[in-house]
């Protein structure tokens, strides 16, 4: 009985910490999206459905459930990027995807339990994306 109780408590703690990371991720992504200027209206699509649902519920950012109707893609896994969406602006949620997807202009990822934000300056310029002064401290010349 003790083992079952400990197992249940451990699962609850794990779920609570995962929700906390998702809450922080959404807040950071909202700040990033609001700090980005594209030449068109920003409409977000993500391959992470739970993230997309939370962004939609917040009503601060316009979202789409189809990547073809978006202008900005927030991508978590490379295999989820459809061919017809390669022309969109891509922001990734995994640092390794910055190297894999040469079109991606920035990333939000967790390292040692802390969120990290990176924008690749040459990629921003080549795609005519500008960022707010608040985000300039996250600019890098290249992928590390």
Backbone torsions as a table, in degrees:
resi	resn	phi	psi	omega
1	UNK	NA	-40.8	178.5
2	UNK	-62.4	-41.0	-179.5
3	UNK	-61.9	-42.3	178.8
4	UNK	-63.6	-43.7	179.0
5	UNK	-62.6	-43.1	178.9
6	UNK	-64.9	-41.0	178.3
7	UNK	-62.4	-43.9	178.4
8	UNK	-62.6	-43.3	179.5
9	UNK	-65.4	-39.4	179.1
10	UNK	-64.0	-41.6	178.5
11	UNK	-63.7	-42.4	179.0
12	UNK	-62.9	-41.3	178.1
13	UNK	-64.3	-41.2	178.7
14	UNK	-62.6	-45.7	178.4
15	UNK	-64.4	-39.8	179.9
16	UNK	-64.8	-41.3	179.7
17	UNK	-69.4	-35.2	177.5
18	UNK	-65.3	-41.7	176.9
19	UNK	-63.7	-36.3	179.0
20	UNK	-63.9	-43.4	177.9
21	UNK	-62.8	-43.6	179.2
22	UNK	-62.9	-40.0	177.8
23	UNK	-61.7	-46.3	178.2
24	UNK	-63.7	-41.3	-179.5
25	UNK	-60.1	-44.1	-179.5
26	UNK	-64.8	-44.1	179.5
27	UNK	-61.7	-43.5	179.7
28	UNK	-65.5	-43.5	179.5
29	UNK	-62.9	-37.8	176.5
30	UNK	-60.8	-43.2	178.9
31	UNK	-63.4	-42.0	180.0
32	UNK	-64.9	-48.4	-177.8
33	UNK	-62.9	-39.6	178.6
34	UNK	-69.3	-23.4	-179.6
35	UNK	-90.5	0.4	180.0
36	UNK	-101.4	139.3	174.7
37	UNK	-121.4	121.3	175.2
38	UNK	-107.4	171.6	177.9
39	UNK	-81.2	-1.3	177.9
40	UNK	-134.8	171.2	179.0
41	UNK	-64.2	138.1	-178.6
42	UNK	-84.6	121.3	173.7
43	UNK	-127.4	122.7	-172.1
44	UNK	-99.3	138.2	168.6
45	UNK	-129.1	145.2	176.8
46	UNK	-137.6	148.5	174.8
47	UNK	-78.9	-8.0	175.1
48	UNK	-93.7	99.7	-174.8
49	UNK	-62.7	-36.6	179.7
50	UNK	-67.8	-38.8	176.6
51	UNK	-63.8	-43.8	179.3
52	UNK	-62.9	-40.2	178.4
53	UNK	-63.3	-42.7	179.5
54	UNK	-66.4	-42.1	177.6
55	UNK	-60.8	-39.9	179.3
56	UNK	-65.6	-42.1	179.9
57	UNK	-64.9	-32.3	-178.7
58	UNK	-66.1	-25.9	180.0
59	UNK	60.8	15.8	177.7
60	UNK	-92.9	-20.7	-176.2
61	UNK	-131.3	134.9	176.8
62	UNK	-75.1	134.0	-177.8
63	UNK	-125.7	165.0	176.3
64	UNK	-139.1	145.1	177.5
65	UNK	-89.0	1.2	176.8
66	UNK	-125.5	129.1	-177.4
67	UNK	-65.1	-29.3	-178.8
68	UNK	-64.6	-25.9	-179.9
69	UNK	-91.8	2.8	-176.9
70	UNK	-99.8	166.8	172.4
71	UNK	-114.2	-18.3	179.9
72	UNK	-133.5	127.5	178.9
73	UNK	-108.7	130.1	173.1
74	UNK	-105.2	108.9	-169.2
75	UNK	-109.6	131.7	179.1
76	UNK	-102.2	-33.7	-178.4
77	UNK	-134.5	135.6	-176.5
78	UNK	-60.8	-36.9	-176.4
79	UNK	-67.6	-14.1	-177.9
80	UNK	-89.5	0.9	-178.6
81	UNK	-88.9	117.3	-178.7
82	UNK	-81.6	150.9	-177.7
83	UNK	-55.6	-42.6	-177.2
84	UNK	-71.2	-7.6	-178.4
85	UNK	-105.2	5.3	-178.4
86	UNK	-66.3	-19.7	-179.3
87	UNK	-81.9	-8.0	-178.4
88	UNK	-79.1	162.8	173.0
89	UNK	-74.2	136.5	-173.6
90	UNK	-124.3	125.2	173.3
91	UNK	-116.3	132.1	-172.8
92	UNK	-109.7	158.0	179.7
93	UNK	-111.1	25.8	-179.4
94	UNK	-152.8	123.8	-174.8
95	UNK	-60.0	-36.7	-179.0
96	UNK	-61.7	-27.5	178.8
97	UNK	-68.0	-22.1	176.3
98	UNK	-61.7	-36.4	177.5
99	UNK	-77.8	-39.3	-176.6
100	UNK	-70.7	-45.6	-178.4
101	UNK	-102.8	96.1	-175.0
102	UNK	-62.8	-19.2	-179.7
103	UNK	-83.1	-16.6	-178.4
104	UNK	-68.0	138.7	-174.7
105	UNK	-104.6	-10.9	-179.3
106	UNK	-167.8	171.3	-177.9
107	UNK	-147.5	150.6	168.9
108	UNK	-124.3	123.2	-178.5
109	UNK	-149.4	160.6	179.8
110	UNK	-102.3	132.6	176.5
111	UNK	-138.5	125.8	-176.9
112	UNK	54.5	38.5	175.8
113	UNK	77.8	6.1	-179.4
114	UNK	-122.1	146.5	177.8
115	UNK	-74.7	141.5	176.2
116	UNK	-126.8	139.6	178.6
117	UNK	-122.1	136.3	178.2
118	UNK	-138.5	134.6	170.9
119	UNK	-121.2	132.9	179.1
120	UNK	-94.5	109.2	-171.6
121	UNK	-57.4	-46.4	179.2
122	UNK	-61.7	-34.2	179.0
123	UNK	-71.0	-37.1	176.0
124	UNK	-60.9	-47.3	-178.4
125	UNK	-63.5	-43.6	-177.2
126	UNK	-66.6	-24.4	-180.0
127	UNK	-102.5	7.5	180.0
128	UNK	56.4	46.1	177.1
129	UNK	-108.7	132.0	174.9
130	UNK	-116.5	152.0	179.8
131	UNK	-122.4	157.3	-178.3
132	UNK	-71.5	163.4	178.1
133	UNK	-57.2	-33.9	-179.0
134	UNK	-63.4	-26.4	-177.2
135	UNK	-98.2	-5.0	-176.5
136	UNK	-63.3	-25.2	179.7
137	UNK	-69.3	-10.7	179.8
138	UNK	-98.1	7.0	-179.6
139	UNK	-73.7	138.4	174.7
140	UNK	-130.2	152.3	178.2
141	UNK	-77.2	-28.6	-176.8
142	UNK	-157.6	169.7	175.2
143	UNK	-74.0	134.6	-176.3
144	UNK	-67.5	NA	NA
